[in-house]
Amino acid sequence: MIKLLSREEILKLNKTFTSFIIDWQEQEYNPALEHNQYKAGKMYDTTLNKPRYYPQEEIDKMNEERLEEYNRKKDNVETTSLEEKYT
């Protein structure tokens, strides 16, 4: 019989694999990290379908909203340290 598991149940099966996924998510998507933040300046606006200038105040709000969404959606399961296993 095939049993469908939730994402959380699957991630709890292998903590090393889960650590890899969560570390990757952190580096790729966490807007708290500088390389994932929007910067003030000219960017493409999807609502206007053209580039426009974004001031720092608007960028700060966008980064804050992204961080809230990231924290709400990220996986929150116990993991193991990858550094100890693969040095």
C-alpha positions in Angstrom: 0.0 0.0 0.0 1.3 3.5 -0.9 1.0 6.1 1.8 1.2 9.8 1.1 3.3 11.7 3.6 3.2 15.4 4.4 6.3 17.5 3.6 7.0 17.7 7.3 6.8 13.9 7.7 9.2 13.4 4.8 11.7 15.9 6.1 11.7 14.2 9.5 12.8 10.8 7.9 16.3 11.9 7.1 17.8 14.8 9.1 21.0 15.0 7.1 19.1 15.4 3.8 16.8 17.8 5.6 19.7 19.8 6.8 21.0 20.1 3.2 17.5 21.3 2.0 17.1 23.9 4.8 20.7 25.2 4.4 20.1 25.6 0.6 16.7 27.3 1.2 18.4 29.7 3.7 21.2 30.7 1.3 18.9 30.9 -1.8 15.9 32.7 -0.4 16.4 34.2 3.0 15.9 38.0 2.5 17.7 38.7 5.8 21.0 37.8 4.0 22.5 40.7 2.1 22.8 38.9 -1.2 19.1 38.2 -1.3 17.9 41.7 -0.5 16.5 44.2 -3.0 18.7 47.4 -3.4 17.5 50.9 -4.0 17.7 51.9 -7.7 16.2 51.0 -11.0 14.4 47.7 -11.2 11.7 46.2 -13.4 8.1 46.8 -12.1 5.9 43.9 -13.1 2.7 46.0 -12.5 3.8 48.7 -14.8 5.7 46.3 -17.2 8.7 48.6 -17.3 11.7 49.6 -15.3 11.4 52.3 -12.6 13.4 53.8 -9.7 12.8 52.3 -6.2 13.7 54.6 -3.3 15.3 53.1 -0.1 12.1 53.5 1.9 10.2 51.3 -0.6 13.0 48.8 -0.8 13.1 48.5 3.0 9.3 47.7 3.0 9.7 45.2 0.2 12.6 43.4 2.0 10.6 43.4 5.3 7.5 41.8 3.5 9.8 39.2 1.8 11.3 38.3 5.2 7.9 37.9 6.8 6.8 35.6 3.9 10.0 33.6 4.1 9.7 33.1 7.8 6.0 32.0 7.4 6.8 29.5 4.6 10.2 28.1 5.5 10.5 24.5 6.8 10.8 24.4 10.6 12.0 20.9 11.4 14.9 19.7 13.5 18.1 19.1 11.6 21.7 18.0 12.1 24.8 20.0 11.5 26.3 19.3 8.1 29.6 20.9 9.1 30.4 18.0 11.5 29.6 15.4 8.9 31.4 16.8 5.8 34.5 18.8 6.8 
